[in-house]
């Protein structure tokens, strides 16, 4: 790698946005214009021995499984799976990583109400899914805006009411929390047991300048979020603080 030598080349259908899985064992190559997602095995794995983990290295490879759907956009990795959101498919697919590495596609489809540029994130047995504006009819080449977030259970049924989150954009996980950027503030989802995740809006402080968060990153070693605030500022968010 240091001398620029090419170590591998994989033929796909078009421009790809790459997302690495939570385990680091696979990379999802989402090709929005080609309606397909290819998966590459990184060849890097870990075996757990309690007090330490051993690194296992094998050859990288393009896996013999491709996931198809209308305009795959966001790929959100979490634990042992990833969720592919299709902007124009009206659905999201939960993909089991272990099955992919064995050359199979184990997929659970989630309804996303109607096509829109959104996101789906798993939280335990539940899934958090963006909600499009169903009151308007967008132009043929456009998609409706996001207006909120809903929680669905294992059977695909909605739990509770839709939480308002205008122009929902950007999501991140930190510890057991998931945060979403909204015009009104940052919407935070917390585990809620069998009743499903609990959603709380953290409004932007009144003394903040005009702006909002549309990109988020989640802390790994400790629980916090980093987000943009407009074009030239950033925010640090501690959801458990009296002044988040």
N, C-alpha and C positions, 0 to 999 in steps of 0.2 A: 504494500500500500504506500510506503514512504517514497518509492521510486516512481509512483504513478502507474504501475503495471495494472492492467485490467484483470480483475479476479473473476468476473462473471458477467454475463449479459443475458437478459431475459426478454423475449419478444412478447409485447402486449399490443393492444389495438390503438392506443392514442395517448395523449397527455394524461399523466396520472398524478393525483395528490396522494402522498404516502403517509400512512399512519402506522406506527409500531404498536403491537399489542401490549397489554399490561405485563406479560411475562417476558417480552422481548424475543419470543420464539418465532413470531410471524410478523410480516409487514403487509398491510392491506394497500393495494394499488387501485384506488378508485378512479375510474375513467368516466367522468360525468357525460361527456359528449358521445361516448360509445356504449353507454348503458350497461357497464360491466365492471366487476371488481375482481382482480386477480390477487392471489395470495402467494407471498414468497417466504419460504422457510429460511430463517437467518442462520441456522446451524449452531446457534448459541443456546444452551440449556443449562439448567441447574438441578442438582439432586440434593435434597435436604437431609442432613445428618444431625438435626437437632441443634448442636452448638455451632455448626458451620455448614456451609454449602459448597459442593464441588462443582466446578465449571466443566461442562461437557461440550466439546466442539466437534461439529461435523460439517460436511459440505453444504453450502447454501443451495437452494433449488427453487424453481417455480413449481408450486404444487399443482397437481392435476385436477384442481377444483376451481371453477369460476362461478361467481355469484352474479346473477343478472337481475336488473331492475331499471325502471325508468329514471334516469339522471341520479345516480348515487352521489350524494354530496358528503354530509358529515359521517365519519366513522368514529364512534366513541368506544374505546376499549375499557373494559372493567373486569377485574379478576380473571376468570377463565373463559371469557367470551368478549365479543364486540358487537355493537349494534350499528347496522348500516341504515342510514335514513335516505329515502328516495324522494327527491323534491317533486317529481312528477308522477310518482307511482301510487301515492296515497297510502303508503305503508312503510314500515321499517322492519328489518330482519335481525333477529338475535342469532348470532353465529357462534357455535361451540368450537373453541380453538382445538381441543384435543381431537375432535373428529376430523378437522381440517388436516392436522398433522398425520392422520391415518389415511388421508386421501378421500375422505367423505365429507358431505355437506349436511350438517344437522342444523336445521333452520326452524325458528319459530317466528311467524309473521305477526306484526302489530299494526292495527289499523290507525291511521293518522288523520282521520276525518275526511280530508280532501287534500289534493296536492298543494304543497307550500314549501318554502325554504325553511325547514325547521330542524329539530333535533330530538332524539330520544335517548334517555339515560336510565340504566337499571339501578334499582336500590332494593337489595334483597330480592324478594319475590315480586316486587312491584316495578313498574316502569313509569318514568316521568316523561310526558310527551307534550311538545309544543302544540298550541291550538291556533288554527288560522281563523281569520275573519270570514265567517260564512254568510254575512249579510250583504257582501258586495260581490259583484261579478267582474273579475279582472279582465283585462284585454287578453286576447289569445296568446300573446307572447309574454305575458306577465303572470306573476303568482300573487295570491293574497297576502297581506301582512300578517304577522303573528300578533295575537292579542292576549295570550295567556298560556297557562300550563295546567295540565290535568294529570291525575294519577290513575293508572289502570292496574287491575289485578291479573292473576295468572290466567283467568278465563277471558280477559279482554274487556271486562266491565269497568266502568268509571267509578271511582270512589270519591265521594264528596263533590264539592263544587269546583268549578274552574277558578284558578287563582289568576287575577289580572296581572299581566306582564306585557305592556305595550312594546312592540318591536323587539321582542325577545331575541337576543343575540349574544352568543358567548356563553360557555358553560365550563365548569371545572369541578373537580372532586378534591376534597382535602379531609383526611381522616374518614369520618363517617358522614360528612356533609357534602351536599352538592349545591352550587350557587349558579344563578343565571342573571345575566345583565338585562335590565329593563329600563324604560324611560322613567319609571317612577322610583327606581332604586334597584337594589340587588335582592332577588328572591332566593331564599335559602330553604332547602329541603333537609329535614332531619328524620332519622329513623323513628317510626311510630309503632313498631310491633305489628300485630295482626290487623290493626286498624289502618295500616298504610302510613307512608311518610307524612310529616306535618310541614306545611309550607308557611313561611313567615317572610314578609316584605321588610327589608331594611331600607327605609327611605333615605335619599340623599339629604345631608344636613342643610338646614335653611341658609347657612352662611356660605355654602359652596357656590362657586360661579356656575353659570348655566352650562350644562353638559350632562353626559350620562356614560355608563359603562357598557361596552359592547364586546370586550375581550377579557377573559379571565384565566388565571393560572392558579392552581391549588398547591399549597405547601405540602411537602412530603414528610419532613422530620417533625413538623409541628403544624397545628391546625390554624391556617389563615389563608386568605386569598389576595392575589395581586391583580389589579385590573387597570385598564386605561380609564381616563376621565376626560372625554373630549379628545382633541387631537394632540395636545401638548402637556398633559398632566397624567399622573398615575395615582391610584388609591390603594392603600393597604386596608384590608377588611378583617377584623376579628369579630366573628358573629356572636361570641359569648360575652363581649365587653358591653358595659353600660353605654358606651359610645362607640359603636362598631366601626 
